Amino acid sequence: MFERILVATGFDESSDVAADLAMTLARLCEASVVIVHVIESIGDEPDDSELEEFYAGLRGKAEENMRALAARFEEQGLEHSTQIRVGVRWEAILAAADDIDASVIVIGSRPIVGQENPRLGTTSHQVFFASRRPLLVAR
């Protein structure tokens, strides 16, 4: 049913739930998994050595977290690869899905508690409305 699974991660609790779901799905479907993390860009940044250093620090931390997450897929014997992108999160996730021709996108979501008017601009919300691919939202 699914050949290529894209799982988006922010390295948080809801992303761990999404990764677990992606692993289960990959085992059941004998699918490969691409793990994607997006570093949110600040915008149209001018060339700036301080910004380059800032992004390098974020990338270093993301690579460290990605190695730990990829190790979980490795322990399960699952075919996987990783990508770290910079951009607008929801757009970069959808671009990654297009690049790999993902059969399904798996993404975590957390309930928004304590707000009278919940913010509907979360990454999972934006991916939900913009994706033309099947989507599994994990909680």
MITI-282199 format. One line per field, with one value per residue: residue number from 1; x negated, y negated, z of N, C-alpha, C in turn. Coordinates in nm, 4 decimals, always signed. Each point is the difference from the previous one (the first is absolute). Layout:
N
resi [NUM,...] .
n_x [X,...] .
n_y [Y,...] .
n_z [Z,...] .
ca_x [X,...] .
ca_y [Y,...] .
ca_z [Z,...] .
c_x [X,...] .
c_y [Y,...] .
c_z [Z,...] .
This chain:
139
resi [1,2,3,4,5,6,7,8,9,10,11,12,13,14,15,16,17,18,19,20,21,22,23,24,25,26,27,28,29,30,31,32,33,34,35,36,37,38,39,40,41,42,43,44,45,46,47,48,49,50,51,52,53,54,55,56,57,58,59,60,61,62,63,64,65,66,67,68,69,70,71,72,73,74,75,76,77,78,79,80,81,82,83,84,85,86,87,88,89,90,91,92,93,94,95,96,97,98,99,100,101,102,103,104,105,106,107,108,109,110,111,112,113,114,115,116,117,118,119,120,121,122,123,124,125,126,127,128,129,130,131,132,133,134,135,136,137,138,139] .
n_x [-0.0816,-0.0902,-0.0695,+0.0315,-0.0476,+0.0575,-0.0904,+0.0808,-0.1117,+0.0434,-0.0246,+0.1322,+0.0808,+0.0660,-0.1221,-0.0239,+0.1211,-0.0266,-0.1192,+0.0599,+0.0920,-0.0957,-0.0617,+0.1125,+0.0309,-0.1239,+0.0099,+0.1217,-0.0482,-0.1015,+0.0211,-0.0558,-0.0821,+0.0483,-0.0954,+0.0914,-0.0999,+0.0802,-0.1092,+0.0835,+0.0138,-0.0825,-0.0373,+0.0128,-0.0905,-0.0583,-0.1042,-0.0095,-0.1211,+0.0663,+0.0766,-0.1066,-0.0583,+0.1054,+0.0112,-0.1300,+0.0246,+0.1037,-0.0749,-0.0993,+0.0851,+0.0512,-0.1244,-0.0296,+0.1085,-0.0343,-0.1261,+0.0447,+0.0764,-0.0968,-0.0652,+0.1120,-0.0063,-0.1283,+0.0304,+0.0974,-0.1182,+0.0422,+0.0320,-0.0991,+0.0341,-0.0870,+0.0747,-0.0863,+0.1099,-0.0176,+0.1006,+0.1112,+0.0247,+0.1231,-0.0551,-0.0971,+0.0941,+0.0852,-0.1007,-0.0347,+0.1287,+0.0023,-0.1105,+0.0554,+0.1012,+0.0148,+0.0194,-0.0615,+0.0564,-0.0925,+0.0863,-0.0710,+0.0920,+0.0030,+0.0823,+0.0774,-0.0585,+0.1064,+0.0440,+0.0588,-0.0911,+0.0044,-0.1306,+0.0510,-0.1116,+0.0257,-0.1187,+0.0473,+0.0545,-0.1093,-0.0718,+0.0875,+0.0060,-0.1325,-0.0025,-0.0559,-0.0729,+0.0121,+0.0688,-0.0915,+0.0917,-0.1140,+0.0670] .
n_y [+0.1193,-0.0122,-0.0673,-0.1304,+0.0006,-0.1180,-0.0040,-0.0996,-0.0579,-0.0347,+0.1325,-0.0001,-0.0051,-0.0965,-0.0447,+0.0295,-0.0475,-0.1037,-0.0057,+0.0215,-0.0867,-0.0815,+0.0341,-0.0087,-0.1103,-0.0389,+0.0519,-0.0504,-0.1093,+0.0358,-0.1165,-0.0877,-0.0587,-0.1203,-0.0260,-0.0953,-0.0831,-0.1009,-0.0678,-0.0609,-0.0499,-0.0954,+0.0211,-0.1030,+0.0837,-0.1143,+0.0005,+0.0819,-0.0261,-0.0915,-0.0260,+0.0006,-0.0665,-0.0811,+0.0002,-0.0219,-0.0806,-0.0537,-0.0054,-0.0434,-0.0736,-0.0428,-0.0075,-0.0529,-0.0763,-0.0313,-0.0020,-0.0603,-0.0781,-0.0221,-0.0067,-0.0621,-0.0611,-0.0281,-0.0225,-0.0567,-0.0280,-0.1260,+0.0089,-0.0864,-0.1252,-0.0993,-0.1040,-0.0997,-0.0726,-0.1103,-0.0569,-0.0266,+0.0386,-0.0486,-0.1053,+0.0008,+0.0279,-0.0850,-0.0861,+0.0372,-0.0060,-0.1138,-0.0418,+0.0624,-0.0727,-0.0621,+0.1211,-0.0436,-0.1015,+0.0208,-0.0645,-0.0480,+0.0040,-0.1133,+0.0369,-0.0967,-0.0113,-0.0462,+0.0138,-0.1171,-0.0591,+0.1334,-0.0018,-0.0343,-0.0595,+0.1083,+0.0565,+0.0822,-0.1086,-0.0695,+0.1023,+0.0124,-0.1315,+0.0040,+0.1110,+0.0527,+0.0329,+0.1297,-0.0234,+0.0405,-0.0479,-0.0005,+0.0539] .
n_z [+0.0000,+0.0974,-0.0920,+0.0033,+0.1234,+0.0037,+0.0959,+0.0352,+0.0396,+0.1190,+0.0130,-0.0019,+0.1043,-0.0631,-0.0233,+0.1282,+0.0259,-0.0791,+0.0583,+0.1163,-0.0378,-0.0413,+0.1129,+0.0679,-0.0617,+0.0194,+0.1216,+0.0191,-0.0557,+0.0794,+0.0595,-0.0803,+0.0857,-0.0256,+0.0879,+0.0150,+0.0200,+0.0329,-0.0275,+0.0803,-0.1213,+0.0242,-0.1213,-0.0770,+0.0505,+0.0290,-0.0815,+0.1016,+0.0424,+0.0707,-0.1056,-0.0764,+0.0981,+0.0024,-0.1326,+0.0015,+0.1018,-0.0645,-0.1092,+0.0747,+0.0679,-0.1157,-0.0436,+0.1174,+0.0008,-0.1245,+0.0403,+0.1091,-0.0753,-0.0867,+0.1139,+0.0341,-0.1188,+0.0213,+0.1280,-0.0699,-0.0548,+0.0165,-0.1287,+0.0158,-0.0153,+0.0057,+0.0290,-0.0066,+0.0049,-0.0705,+0.0658,-0.0642,+0.1238,-0.0069,-0.0554,+0.0896,+0.0899,-0.0556,-0.0055,+0.1224,+0.0325,-0.0678,+0.0600,+0.1040,-0.0466,+0.1164,+0.0468,+0.1091,+0.0623,+0.0923,+0.0779,+0.0982,+0.0950,+0.0616,+0.0955,-0.0383,+0.1176,+0.0604,-0.1231,+0.0183,-0.0759,-0.0144,-0.0016,-0.1147,+0.0336,+0.0718,+0.0083,+0.0931,+0.0505,-0.0223,+0.0454,+0.0989,+0.0023,-0.0037,+0.0710,-0.1084,+0.1015,+0.0129,+0.1091,+0.0862,+0.0808,+0.0681,+0.1027] .
ca_x [+0.0816,-0.0912,-0.1371,-0.0907,+0.0633,-0.0720,+0.0393,-0.0535,-0.0330,-0.0489,-0.0725,+0.0768,+0.0818,+0.0941,-0.0803,-0.0320,+0.1199,+0.0034,-0.1073,+0.0460,+0.1017,-0.0694,-0.0713,+0.1006,+0.0496,-0.1089,-0.0099,+0.1181,+0.0047,-0.1346,-0.0270,-0.1139,+0.0400,-0.0867,+0.0225,-0.0281,+0.0077,-0.0137,-0.0405,+0.0795,-0.0804,+0.0463,+0.0567,-0.0998,-0.1133,-0.1169,-0.1209,-0.0381,-0.0789,+0.0653,+0.1094,-0.0611,-0.0413,+0.1245,+0.0534,-0.0942,+0.0285,+0.1271,-0.0218,-0.0779,+0.0916,+0.0940,-0.0721,-0.0145,+0.1317,+0.0348,-0.0749,+0.0676,+0.1260,-0.0316,-0.0437,+0.1209,+0.0412,-0.1054,+0.0231,+0.1149,-0.0369,+0.0820,-0.0675,+0.0308,-0.0976,+0.0336,-0.0194,+0.0184,+0.0229,+0.0237,+0.1065,+0.1288,+0.0155,+0.1011,-0.0373,-0.1151,+0.0490,+0.0691,-0.1011,-0.0702,+0.0933,-0.0004,-0.1323,-0.0159,+0.1274,+0.0472,+0.1320,+0.0738,-0.0727,+0.0360,-0.0409,+0.0552,+0.0776,+0.0326,+0.1184,-0.0234,+0.0766,-0.0065,+0.0201,+0.1398,+0.0004,-0.1230,-0.0748,+0.0194,-0.1076,-0.1079,-0.0572,+0.0850,+0.1228,-0.0303,-0.0255,+0.1299,+0.0797,-0.0709,-0.0496,+0.0795,-0.0385,+0.0580,-0.0645,+0.0339,-0.0348,-0.0155,+0.0056] .
ca_y [-0.1193,-0.1137,+0.0386,-0.0990,-0.0758,-0.1161,-0.0379,-0.1309,-0.0025,-0.1191,+0.0565,-0.0199,+0.1147,+0.0363,+0.0560,+0.1374,+0.0790,+0.0132,+0.0921,+0.1353,+0.0367,+0.0229,+0.1278,+0.1068,+0.0000,+0.0482,+0.1463,+0.0636,-0.0190,+0.0197,-0.1277,-0.0796,-0.1203,-0.1170,-0.0823,-0.1378,-0.1078,-0.1305,-0.1154,-0.1135,-0.1160,-0.1270,-0.0740,-0.0312,-0.0542,-0.0409,+0.0732,-0.0506,+0.1041,+0.0369,+0.0905,+0.1260,+0.0670,+0.0384,+0.1171,+0.1109,+0.0544,+0.0727,+0.1202,+0.0935,+0.0604,+0.0834,+0.1205,+0.0832,+0.0588,+0.0875,+0.1249,+0.0772,+0.0493,+0.0992,+0.1223,+0.0770,+0.0682,+0.0989,+0.1108,+0.0761,+0.0564,-0.0659,-0.0812,-0.1397,-0.1047,-0.1221,-0.1293,-0.1218,-0.1099,-0.1329,-0.0673,-0.0049,+0.1421,+0.0759,+0.0017,+0.0890,+0.1375,+0.0371,+0.0103,+0.1273,+0.1069,+0.0015,+0.0437,+0.1458,+0.0593,+0.0700,+0.0627,-0.0539,-0.0867,+0.0208,-0.1193,-0.0099,-0.1177,-0.0018,-0.0821,-0.1361,-0.0075,-0.1243,-0.1174,-0.0163,+0.0118,+0.0718,-0.0412,+0.0988,-0.0108,+0.0927,+0.0691,+0.1132,-0.0573,-0.0505,+0.1167,+0.0639,-0.0698,-0.0213,+0.1243,+0.0781,+0.1388,+0.0523,-0.0573,+0.0547,-0.0931,+0.0797,-0.0685] .
ca_z [+0.0000,+0.0062,-0.0336,+0.0563,+0.1079,+0.0504,+0.1357,+0.0376,+0.1417,+0.0690,+0.1138,+0.1222,+0.0375,-0.1061,-0.1084,+0.0393,-0.0292,-0.1461,-0.0392,+0.0358,-0.0976,-0.1267,+0.0099,-0.0090,-0.1367,-0.0855,+0.0180,-0.0575,-0.1456,-0.0532,-0.0656,+0.0444,+0.0733,-0.0037,+0.1186,-0.0404,+0.0979,-0.0650,+0.0796,-0.0477,-0.0399,+0.0539,-0.1126,-0.1018,+0.0735,-0.0774,+0.0384,+0.1309,+0.0653,+0.1254,-0.0348,-0.0426,+0.1234,+0.0661,-0.0703,+0.0182,+0.1333,-0.0084,-0.0803,+0.0816,+0.0980,-0.0763,-0.0432,+0.1202,+0.0263,-0.1113,+0.0172,+0.1045,-0.0543,-0.1040,+0.0686,+0.0338,-0.1228,-0.0246,+0.0945,-0.0497,-0.1293,-0.1022,-0.0997,+0.0290,-0.0274,+0.0731,-0.0661,+0.0782,-0.0934,+0.0565,-0.0733,+0.0679,+0.0340,-0.0734,-0.1414,-0.0160,+0.0169,-0.1239,-0.1059,+0.0216,-0.0408,-0.1465,-0.0476,+0.0140,-0.0412,+0.1201,-0.0040,+0.1137,+0.0925,+0.1407,+0.0746,+0.1345,+0.0350,+0.1431,+0.0257,+0.0461,+0.1235,+0.0753,-0.0835,-0.0383,-0.1456,-0.0326,-0.1186,-0.1059,-0.0965,+0.0331,-0.1152,-0.0393,-0.0563,-0.1338,-0.0861,-0.0211,-0.1000,-0.1265,-0.0594,-0.0948,+0.0280,+0.1257,+0.1179,+0.1308,+0.1076,+0.1222,+0.1294] .
c_x [-0.0864,-0.1406,-0.1034,+0.0765,-0.0892,+0.0512,-0.0714,-0.0263,-0.0463,-0.0767,+0.0704,+0.0874,+0.0966,-0.0735,-0.0422,+0.1175,+0.0101,-0.1068,+0.0387,+0.1034,-0.0640,-0.0752,+0.0967,+0.0500,-0.1060,-0.0165,+0.1155,+0.0006,-0.1333,-0.0436,-0.1298,+0.0528,-0.1047,+0.0404,-0.0437,+0.0155,-0.0228,-0.0373,+0.0729,-0.0916,+0.0628,+0.0683,-0.1056,-0.1182,-0.1080,-0.1185,-0.0532,-0.0732,+0.0623,+0.1159,-0.0528,-0.0417,+0.1222,+0.0582,-0.0914,+0.0219,+0.1287,-0.0167,-0.0778,+0.0873,+0.0986,-0.0674,-0.0179,+0.1327,+0.0400,-0.0738,+0.0686,+0.1308,-0.0245,-0.0449,+0.1195,+0.0502,-0.0992,+0.0202,+0.1138,-0.0298,+0.0774,-0.0859,+0.0408,-0.1123,+0.0472,-0.0261,+0.0193,+0.0077,+0.0161,+0.1082,+0.1229,+0.0406,+0.0991,-0.0335,-0.1151,+0.0399,+0.0690,-0.0971,-0.0777,+0.0868,+0.0054,-0.1318,-0.0161,+0.1220,+0.0560,+0.1398,+0.0894,-0.0946,+0.0511,-0.0563,+0.0672,+0.0767,+0.0290,+0.1233,-0.0407,+0.0925,-0.0142,+0.0127,+0.1458,+0.0167,-0.1284,-0.0612,+0.0103,-0.1094,-0.1156,-0.0489,+0.0904,+0.1299,-0.0247,-0.0283,+0.1318,+0.0777,-0.0687,-0.0418,+0.0983,-0.0280,+0.0741,-0.0837,+0.0503,-0.0489,+0.0021,+0.0087,-0.0347] .
c_y [-0.1264,+0.0499,-0.0910,-0.0863,-0.1176,-0.0267,-0.1307,-0.0001,-0.1373,+0.0408,-0.0266,+0.1237,+0.0424,+0.0576,+0.1434,+0.0930,+0.0233,+0.0983,+0.1444,+0.0509,+0.0306,+0.1329,+0.1169,+0.0137,+0.0554,+0.1520,+0.0696,-0.0043,+0.0293,-0.1215,-0.0616,-0.1281,-0.1087,-0.0877,-0.1423,-0.0934,-0.1307,-0.1046,-0.1200,-0.1170,-0.1276,-0.0814,-0.0196,-0.0684,-0.0479,+0.0873,-0.0615,+0.1122,+0.0430,+0.0963,+0.1353,+0.0818,+0.0515,+0.1268,+0.1215,+0.0658,+0.0800,+0.1308,+0.1046,+0.0722,+0.0927,+0.1295,+0.0969,+0.0706,+0.0997,+0.1333,+0.0896,+0.0585,+0.1077,+0.1315,+0.0875,+0.0775,+0.1114,+0.1225,+0.0902,+0.0661,-0.0614,-0.0830,-0.1455,-0.0914,-0.1252,-0.1226,-0.1104,-0.1136,-0.1300,-0.0646,-0.0163,+0.1453,+0.0739,+0.0079,+0.0968,+0.1463,+0.0468,+0.0125,+0.1301,+0.1170,+0.0102,+0.0550,+0.1510,+0.0769,+0.0863,+0.0571,-0.0553,-0.0888,+0.0304,-0.1178,-0.0002,-0.1297,+0.0062,-0.0860,-0.1384,-0.0224,-0.1386,-0.1256,-0.0065,+0.0156,+0.0705,-0.0494,+0.1086,-0.0061,+0.0926,+0.0698,+0.1142,-0.0483,-0.0466,+0.1138,+0.0683,-0.0668,-0.0120,+0.1291,+0.0618,+0.1488,+0.0492,-0.0485,+0.0705,-0.0982,+0.0791,-0.0880,+0.0970] .
c_z [+0.0000,-0.0280,+0.0650,+0.0991,+0.0350,+0.1407,+0.0344,+0.1498,+0.0450,+0.1242,+0.1326,+0.0245,-0.1107,-0.1212,+0.0307,-0.0280,-0.1502,-0.0480,+0.0323,-0.0999,-0.1354,+0.0016,-0.0139,-0.1428,-0.0960,+0.0114,-0.0700,-0.1525,-0.0685,-0.0805,+0.0506,+0.0645,-0.0224,+0.1181,-0.0345,+0.1195,-0.0752,+0.1037,-0.0591,-0.0339,+0.0557,-0.1092,-0.1052,+0.0667,-0.0958,+0.0416,+0.1284,+0.0725,+0.1321,-0.0256,-0.0441,+0.1215,+0.0768,-0.0639,+0.0139,+0.1363,+0.0013,-0.0773,+0.0803,+0.1011,-0.0708,-0.0453,+0.1161,+0.0323,-0.1090,+0.0107,+0.1040,-0.0511,-0.1052,+0.0624,+0.0389,-0.1218,-0.0334,+0.0891,-0.0455,-0.1349,-0.1158,-0.0943,+0.0209,-0.0481,+0.0727,-0.0866,+0.1034,-0.1012,+0.0769,-0.0846,+0.0863,+0.0223,-0.0884,-0.1487,-0.0254,+0.0160,-0.1278,-0.1167,+0.0125,-0.0437,-0.1514,-0.0540,+0.0058,-0.0496,+0.1136,-0.0213,+0.1098,+0.0814,+0.1402,+0.0779,+0.1363,+0.0182,+0.1483,+0.0203,+0.0503,+0.1187,+0.0612,-0.0820,-0.0406,-0.1513,-0.0407,-0.1302,-0.1055,-0.1046,+0.0290,-0.1265,-0.0450,-0.0638,-0.1433,-0.0977,-0.0330,-0.1136,-0.1352,-0.0705,-0.0971,+0.0198,+0.1255,+0.1188,+0.1242,+0.1055,+0.1301,+0.1242,+0.1085] .
